[in-house]
Amino acid sequence: MHGTEADYDDLLARVGESRIVLLGEASHGSHEFYAERDCITRRLIQEKGFTAIAVEADWPDAYRVNRYVLGASQDTDANAALGGFQRFPAWMWRNEDARRVVAWLRAYNQSVSHRKRVHFYGLDLYSLRASMEAVISYLDSVDADAADEARRRYSCFDQVRGEGPEYGHAVSLDLILPCEREVVAELESLRRRAAAILSRDGERAEDEFFYAEQNARLVHNAERYYRAMYHGRISSWNLRDQHMAATLAALVQNLDRRASPAKVVVWEHNSHVGDARATELGWSGELNVGQLVRKAWSNHAFIVGFTTYDGEVTAASEWGGPAERKVVRPALEGSYEHLFHQTGVSRFVIPFGSGTPPLLRSSRLERAIGVIYRPRTERQSHWFKARMPDQFDAVVHIDHTEAVVPLERTSVWDMGEPPETYPSGL
């Protein structure tokens, strides 16, 4: 059962004049999380004047969607506009729920004035090679000599075949020299050329330069991230979330030029948007987007988490594996999700604040399912301690959730996970 817009009247009132609203998800593959975030986002756009959605996705792939929803691409429909999402986990954005969101944005933008149109951006940094190609393609169109220089610099990555992980691994083994100097030089070179490039009039020129600059910055940060992958989880996690928070700040600044104050909705996993300082991950040294946004925007940020008790989820068993329709095991006793389940209410919103009862303020287990779900090691793989009222400003609980439907379904996904594979104990 999906909520209605009226179910979020109180939530929208609590959002108030916030400029950044972060909407989480307890898994990357649950239909209801996409659907409810969509419902909330439409109200933020129509009633609160939000003009951008920033998601946990790669910058160039999401920018293809951005061009489509703004009517500036050759893609014929929402399915085609999502065509950039080809790398694992493609189903995270190439699914029926995302397609409906993109189609609605296109139709909405055609019905409003230029100033009210909604943009769509990606915050993540996995697209190392795609972003290099995007920088070169942009420079080919504005400065052929600069494009040749970018090719020379980025050819440093040709020392190794493959994507970022292979590059980082080779550097960690001292098989190749890092490309840090080259990517920094290219970013600085592009920024030095900004005045000359932008001497051409028009918002379109500014948008295209902004797109290229963010790709160059992404290459710089991705190079650092893939090297850090082999020096511990915390350092690479922090680099990634700092990049996403900085990209969000750049988006706000760029959008402010047109319609200040810019207002942006962020769609990311709970582990990114829920303030890390209220979790055991944060207590061990991790930081995240939610924490950085609260520091930067203070009372102008509002964070909503999403939870579920059981159901199904689209996820893989290992990185790079096929999308599977897996059974989400019932939440562990003592967890927030188990406590919410005991209310007997199928879905509800919990606002947090000074009136939050002590029962919710104590540290409890909370579940996180990413693009990989390993139920046989559920306690170790997917649960962590948190103080939820300090993580979020509100939580939407949906007791039973279904899997998102990939646009490219396979026999593995269609078959689903049989109940007899349930582990006997966790």
For each residue, the residues with C-beta under 8 A, 3 or more apart:
1: 346 347
2: 32 35 36 39
3: 7 8 36 39 347
4: 7 39
5: 8 39 42 43
6: 9
7: 3 4 349
8: 3 5 11 12 39 40 43 349
9: 6 12 13
10: 13 14 349 351
11: 8 14 15 40 304 349 351 394
12: 8 9 15 40 43 44 47 48
13: 9 10 16
14: 10 11 302 351 393 394
15: 11 12 18 21 44 48 302
16: 13 302
17: 300
18: 15 21 263 297 299 300 301 302
19: 252 261 262 263 264 297 300 301
20: 248 252 263 264 266 293 297 300 301 302
21: 15 18 40 44 50 263 264 265 266 301 302 303 304
22: 265 266 268 273 289 290 293 301 302 303 304
23: 37 40 41 265 266 267 273 304 306
24: 268 269 270 272 273 274 303 304 305 306 392
25: 28 30 33 34 37 267 268 269 270 306
26: 30 33 269 270 305 306 307 308 367 368 369
27: 30 33 269 308 313 315 328 368 369 370 373 401
28: 25 56 89 92 269 314 315 369 370 371
29: 91 92 313 314 315 323 369 371 373 403 404
30: 25 26 27 33 34 308 311 313 314 328 401 402 403 404
31: 34 35 97 401 402 403 404 405
32: 2 35 36 308 398 401 402
33: 25 26 27 30 36 37 306 398 401
34: 25 30 31 37 38 95 97 98 101 404
35: 2 31 32 38 39 97
36: 2 3 32 33 39 40 306 396 398
37: 23 25 33 34 40 41 267 306
38: 34 35 41 42 97 100 101 104
39: 2 3 4 5 8 35 36 42 43
40: 8 11 12 21 23 36 37 43 44 304
41: 23 37 38 44 45 50 53 101 265 267
42: 5 38 39 45 46 104
43: 5 8 12 39 40 46 47 48
44: 12 15 21 40 41 47 48 50 263 265
45: 41 42 48 49 50 51 108 118 265
46: 42 43
47: 12 43 44
48: 12 15 43 44 45 263
49: 45 116 263
50: 21 41 44 45 53 118 263 264 265
51: 45 116 117 118 119 255 259 262 263 264
52: 118 119 120 121 251 255 262 263 264 265
53: 41 50 105 118 119 120 121 264 265 266 267
54: 121 122 123 247 248 251 264 265 266 267
55: 62 93 120 121 122 123 266 267 268
56: 28 92 122 123 124 244 267 268 269 272
57: 61 62 85 92 93 122 123 124
58: 61 62 84 85 87 122 124 125 126 127 130 131
59: 62 63 121 122 123 124 125 127 131 214 215 218 247
60: 63 64 84 122 127 130 131 134 215
61: 57 58 64 65 84 85 93 122 127 130
62: 55 57 58 59 65 66 84 120 121 122
63: 59 60 66 67 121 122 211
64: 60 61 67 68 73 75 81 83 84
65: 61 62 68 69 81 82 84 102 120
66: 62 63 69 70 119 120 121
67: 63 64 70 72 73 75 81
68: 64 65 71 72 73 75 78 80 81 102 106
69: 65 66 81 102 105 106 109 117 118 119 120
70: 66 67 109 117 119
71: 68 106 109 110
72: 67 68 204
73: 64 67 68 81
74:
75: 64 67 68 80 81 83
76: 80
77: 80 81 103
78: 68 81 82 99 100 102 103 106
79: 82 83 99 407
80: 68 75 76 77 83
81: 64 65 67 68 69 73 75 77 78 102
82: 65 78 79 85 93 94 98 99 102 407
83: 64 75 79 80 86
84: 58 60 61 62 64 65
85: 57 58 61 82 90 92 93 94
86: 83 90
87: 58 90 126
88: 316 319 320 321 371
89: 28 92 316 323 371
90: 85 86 87 93 94 323 406 408
91: 29 94 95 314 323 404 406 407 408
92: 28 29 56 57 85 89 95 371
93: 55 57 61 82 85 90 98
94: 82 85 90 91 98 99 406 407 408
95: 34 91 92 98 99 314 404 405 406 407
96: 99 100 404 405 407
97: 31 34 35 38 100 101 404 405
98: 34 82 93 94 95 101 102
99: 78 79 82 94 95 96 102 103 407
100: 38 78 96 97 103 104
101: 34 38 41 97 98 104 105
102: 65 68 69 78 81 82 98 99 105 106 120
103: 77 78 99 100 106 107
104: 38 42 100 101 107 108
105: 53 69 101 102 108 109 118 120
106: 68 69 71 78 102 103 109 110
107: 103 104 110 111
108: 45 104 105 111 112 118
109: 69 70 71 105 106 112 117 118
110: 71 106 107
111: 107 108
112: 108 109 116 117
113: 116 117
114: 117
115: 258 259
116: 49 51 112 113
117: 51 69 70 109 112 113 114
118: 45 50 51 52 53 69 105 108 109
119: 51 52 53 66 69 70 255
120: 52 53 55 62 65 66 69 102 105
121: 52 53 54 55 59 62 63 66 247 251
122: 54 55 56 57 58 59 60 61 62 63
123: 54 55 56 57 59 243 244 247 248 266 268 289
124: 56 57 58 59 127 240 243 244
125: 58 59 128 218 221 222 225 240 243 244
126: 58 87 164 222
127: 58 59 60 61 124 130 131 218 222
128: 125 131 132 157 163 164 167 218 219 222 223 226
129: 132 133 157 163 164
130: 58 60 61 127 133 134
131: 58 59 60 127 128 134 135 215 216 218 219 222
132: 128 129 135 136 150 154 157 215 219
133: 129 130 136 137
134: 60 130 131 137 138 211 212 215
135: 131 132 138 139 150 154 186 190 212 215 216 219
136: 132 133 139 140 147 150 151 154
137: 133 134 140 141
138: 134 135 141 142 208 209 211 212 215
139: 135 136 142 143 144 146 147 150 190 212
140: 136 137 144 147
141: 137 138 208
142: 138 139 146 197
143: 139 146 147 193 197
144: 139 140 147 148
145: 148 149
146: 139 142 143 149 150 189 190 193
147: 136 139 140 143 144 150 151
148: 144 145 151 152
149: 145 146 152 153 186 189
150: 132 135 136 139 146 147 153 154 186 189
151: 136 147 148 154 155
152: 148 149 155
153: 149 150 156 182 183 185 186
154: 132 135 136 150 151 157 179 182 183 186 219
155: 151 152 158
156: 153 159 179 182
157: 128 129 132 154 160 167 179
158: 155
159: 156 170 176 177
160: 157 166 167 170 175 176
161: 166
162: 165 166 167
163: 128 129 166 167
164: 126 128 129 167 168 222 223 225 226
165: 162 168 169 226 229
166: 160 161 162 163 169 170
167: 128 157 160 162 163 164 170 171 176 179 223 226
168: 164 165 171 172 225 226 227 228 229 230
169: 165 166 172 173 230
170: 159 160 166 167 173 175 176
171: 167 168 174 175 176 177 178 226 227 230
172: 168 169 227 230 231
173: 169 170
174: 171
175: 160 170 171
176: 159 160 167 170 171
177: 159 171
178: 171 181 223 227
179: 154 156 157 167 182 183 223
180: 183 184 223 224 227
181: 178 184 185
182: 153 154 156 179 185 186
183: 153 154 179 180 186 187 216 219 220 223
184: 180 181 187 188 220
185: 153 181 182 188 189
186: 135 149 150 153 154 182 183 189 190 216 219 220
187: 183 184 190 191 213 216 217 219 220
188: 184 185 191 192
189: 146 149 150 185 186 192 193
190: 135 139 146 186 187 193 194 212 213 216
191: 187 188 194 213
192: 188 189
193: 143 146 189 190 196 197
194: 190 191 197 198 209 213
195: 198 199
196: 193 199
197: 142 143 193 194 200 205 209
198: 194 195 205 206 209
199: 195 196
200: 197 205
201: 205
202: 205 206
203: 206 207 258
204: 72 207 208
205: 197 198 200 201 202 208 209
206: 198 202 203 209 210 257
207: 203 204 210 211
208: 138 141 204 205 211 212
209: 138 194 197 198 205 206 212 213
210: 206 207 213 214 250 254
211: 63 134 138 207 208 214 215
212: 134 135 138 139 190 208 209 215 216
213: 187 190 191 194 209 210 216 217
214: 59 210 211 217 218 247 250
215: 59 60 131 132 134 135 138 211 212 218 219
216: 131 135 183 186 187 190 212 213 219 220
217: 187 213 214 220 221 246 247 250
218: 59 125 127 128 131 214 215 221 222 243 247
219: 128 131 132 135 154 183 186 187 215 216 222 223
220: 183 184 186 187 216 217 223 224
221: 125 217 218 224 225 239 243
222: 125 126 127 128 131 164 218 219 225 226 243
223: 128 164 167 178 179 180 183 219 220 226 227
224: 180 220 221 227 228 239
225: 125 164 168 221 222 228 229 236 239 240 243
226: 128 164 165 167 168 171 222 223 229
227: 168 171 172 178 180 223 224 230 231
228: 168 224 225 231 232 235 236 239
229: 165 168 225 226 236
230: 168 169 171 172 227
231: 172 227 228 235 236
232: 228 235 236
233: 236 237
234: 237 238 284 285 286
235: 228 231 232 238 239
236: 225 228 229 231 232 233 239 240
237: 233 234 240 241 286 288
238: 234 235 241 242 285 286 287
239: 221 224 225 228 235 236 242 243
240: 124 125 225 236 237 243 244
241: 237 238 244 245 272 287 288 289 292
242: 238 239 245 246 287 292
243: 123 124 125 218 221 222 225 239 240 246 247
244: 56 123 124 125 240 241 247 248 268 272 289
245: 241 242 248 249 289 292 293 296
246: 217 242 243 249 250
247: 54 59 121 123 214 217 218 243 244 250 251
248: 20 54 123 244 245 251 252 264 266 289 293
249: 245 246 252 253 296
250: 210 214 217 246 247 253 254
251: 52 54 121 247 248 254 255 262 264
252: 19 20 248 249 255 256 262 264
253: 249 250 256 257
254: 210 250 251 257
255: 51 52 119 251 252 258 259 262 264
256: 252 253 259 260 261 262
257: 206 253 254 260
258: 115 203 255 262
259: 51 115 255 256 262
260: 256 257
261: 19 256
262: 19 51 52 251 252 255 256 258 259
263: 18 19 20 21 44 48 49 50 51 52
264: 19 20 21 50 51 52 53 54 248 251 252 255
265: 21 22 23 41 44 45 50 52 53 54
266: 20 21 22 23 53 54 55 123 248 273 289 293
267: 23 25 37 41 53 54 55 56
268: 22 24 25 55 56 123 244 272 273 289
269: 24 25 26 27 28 56 272 273 368 370
270: 24 25 26 273 274 305 306 307 366 368 391
271: 274 281 288 368 370
272: 24 56 241 244 268 269 288 289 290
273: 22 23 24 266 268 269 270 288 289 290 293 303 304 305
274: 24 270 271 278 279 288 290 303 305 386 388 391 392
275: 278 279 282 288 290 291 294 303 390 391 392
276: 279 281 282 286 287 288 290 291
277: 282 291 390
278: 274 275 282 386 387 388 389 390 391
279: 274 275 276 282 283 286 366 384 385 386 387 391
280: 283 284 384 385 386
281: 271 276 284 286 288 384
282: 275 276 277 278 279 285 286 287 288 291
283: 279 280
284: 234 280 281
285: 234 238 282
286: 234 237 238 276 279 281 282
287: 238 241 242 276 282 291 292
288: 237 241 271 272 273 274 275 276 281 282 291 292
289: 22 123 241 244 245 248 266 268 272 273 292 293
290: 22 272 273 274 275 276 293 294 303 391
291: 275 276 277 282 287 288 294 295
292: 241 242 245 287 288 289 295 296
293: 20 22 245 248 266 273 289 290 296 297 301 303
294: 275 290 291 297 298 301 303
295: 291 292 298
296: 245 249 292 293 301
297: 18 19 20 293 294 300 301
298: 294 295 301
299: 18
300: 17 18 19 20 297
301: 18 19 20 21 22 293 294 296 297 298
302: 14 15 16 18 20 21 22 393 394
303: 21 22 24 273 274 275 290 293 294 391 392 393 394
304: 11 21 22 23 24 40 273 392 393 394 395 396
305: 24 26 270 273 274 388 391 392 394 395 396
306: 23 24 25 26 33 36 37 270 395 396 397 398
307: 26 270 336 337 340 366 367 395 396 397 398
308: 26 27 30 32 311 328 337 397 398 399 400 401
309: 330 331 337 338 340 341 397 399 400
310: 327 328 329 330 331 399 400 401
311: 30 308 327 328 400 401 402 403
312: 325 326 327 328 401 402 403 416 417
313: 27 29 30 325 326 328 369 373 401 403
314: 28 29 30 91 95 323 324 325 326 403 404 405 406 413
315: 27 28 29 323 324 326 369 370 371 372 373
316: 88 89 319 320 321 322 323 324 371 372 373
317: 321 324 372 373 374
318: 321 372
319: 88 316 371 372
320: 88 316
321: 88 316 317 318 324 372
322: 316 410 412 413
323: 29 89 90 91 314 315 316 406 410 412 413
324: 314 315 316 317 321 412 413 416 417
325: 312 313 314 403 413 414 415 416 417
326: 312 313 314 315 373 375 403 416 417
327: 310 311 312 375 416 417 419 421 422
328: 27 30 308 310 311 312 313 369 373 401
329: 310 375 378 422 423 426
330: 309 310 338 341
331: 309 310 335 337 338 341 367
332: 335 337 338 365 367 378 379 383 426
333: 338
334: 338 339 364 365
335: 331 332 338 339 364 365 366 367 383
336: 307 339 340 360 364 365 366 386 388
337: 307 308 309 331 332 340 341 366 367 397
338: 309 330 331 332 333 334 335 341 342
339: 334 335 336 342 343 359 360 364
340: 307 309 336 337 343 348 350 397 399
341: 309 330 331 337 338 399
342: 338 339
343: 339 340 348
344:
345: 348 399
346: 1 398 399 400
347: 1 3 396 397 398 399
348: 340 343 345 396 397
349: 7 8 10 11 394 395 396 397
350: 340 360 394 395 397
351: 10 11 14 393 394
352: 356 360 388 389 392 393 394 395
353: 356 393
354:
355:
356: 352 353 360 361 389
357: 360 361
358: 361 362
359: 339 362
360: 336 339 350 352 356 357 388 389
361: 356 357 358 387 389
362: 358 359 387
363: 385 386 387
364: 334 335 336 339 385 386 387 388
365: 332 334 335 336 383 384 385 386
366: 270 279 307 335 336 337 383 384 385 386 388
367: 26 307 331 332 335 337 382 383
368: 26 27 269 270 271 382 383 384
369: 26 27 28 29 313 315 328 373 382
370: 27 28 269 271 315 373
371: 28 29 88 89 92 315 316 319
372: 315 316 317 318 319 321
373: 27 29 313 315 316 317 326 328 369 370 382
374: 317 377 378 381 382
375: 326 327 329 378 422 423 426
376: 423
377: 374 380 381
378: 329 332 374 375 381 382 383 423 426
379: 332 382 383 426
380: 377 383
381: 374 377 378
382: 367 368 369 373 374 378 379
383: 332 335 365 366 367 368 378 379 380
384: 279 280 281 365 366 368
385: 279 280 363 364 365 366
386: 274 278 279 280 336 363 364 365 366 391
387: 278 279 361 362 363 364 390 391
388: 274 278 305 336 352 360 364 366 391 392 395
389: 278 352 356 360 361 392
390: 275 277 278 387
391: 270 274 275 278 279 290 303 305 386 387 388
392: 24 274 275 303 304 305 352 388 389 395
393: 14 302 303 304 351 352 353
394: 11 14 302 303 304 305 349 350 351 352
395: 304 305 306 307 349 350 352 388 392
396: 36 304 305 306 307 347 348 349
397: 306 307 308 309 337 340 347 348 349 350
398: 32 33 36 306 307 308 346 347 401
399: 308 309 310 340 341 345 346 347
400: 308 309 310 311 346
401: 27 30 31 32 33 308 310 311 312 313 328 398
402: 30 31 32 311 312
403: 29 30 31 311 312 313 314 325 326
404: 29 30 31 34 91 95 96 97 314
405: 31 95 96 97 314 409
406: 90 91 94 95 314 323 409 410 413
407: 79 82 91 94 95 96 99
408: 90 91 94
409: 405 406 413 414
410: 322 323 406 413 414
411: 414 415
412: 322 323 324 415
413: 314 322 323 324 325 406 409 410 416
414: 325 409 410 411
415: 325 411 412
416: 312 324 325 326 327 413
417: 312 324 325 326 327 421
418: 421
419: 327 422
420:
421: 327 417 418
422: 327 329 375 419
423: 329 375 376 378 426
424:
425:
426: 329 332 375 378 379 423
